[in-house]
Structures are given as C-alpha cells and as structure tokens.
Amino acid sequence: MNWDAIATFALAFVTLIGLNLGALRWLLGQYGREASSRIEALSRDGSEFSRGVERELLRLKAQLPMDYVRREDWIRFSNTLEAKLDALRAEVRFEIVELRDRIYERNGAVAEENHE
C-alpha cells in the first residue's frame, strides 16, 4: 500500500463523515422546525380552547341564577309564604267564628220568637 491510496481512503472517509454530519444536521433542523410549528399550533389551539371554556363558563354563570335558586333563598321564600298562609288561615278562622256566632245569635233570637 502506498501513501496515495491511504490519503485517498482518508479523504473518502472524511468526506463520508462530513456528508453524514451535514445530513444529520439538516434532519435535526427539519425536525426542530417541525417540532416548533407543532408546539405553536398546540399553544394556539390551547389558547383557543381556554378562551372557549372561559366563554362557556361565563355563559353558565350568567344562566345559573335564572335556572336555579339557592337553598337559603328557597328556605327564606318558603318561610315567608308559610307565614302569610298562617296569617290568612288565622284571619279566615276568626271570620268563621264571627259568622258562626252571628248565625247562632240569629237562630237563638228566632227560636225565642217562636216560643213566645
């Protein structure tokens, strides 16, 4: 083997390694650009999703008071309604007692007239 053959082999080997490193660099660059574009797309979709969720949450917060009543509010409302019904019942009972007394008085007066 002579020095020309060794030099040619070394040159071919270095050229092959250089080409492989260049191809590897190019592939990693392509992968990096693709990965960054995917990350941007995911962040854009994520921000759109979070805006959509936030919008739906605000809509739900606005709609819930129209559809549902808090437990404390319902208890207060029912207590007020029951108090009004109790007052109305007491008033009706008082009126019934007065009417009954008038009827008995009238019937008593009619019975006395019939006995005389």
Secondary structure, 3 states (H helix, E strand, C coil): CCHHHHHHHHHHHHHHHHHHHHHHHHHHHHHHHHHHHHHHHHHHHHHHHHHHHHHHHHHHHHHHHHHCCCHHHHHHHHHHHHHHHHHHHHHHHHHHHHHHHHHHHHHHHHHHHHHC
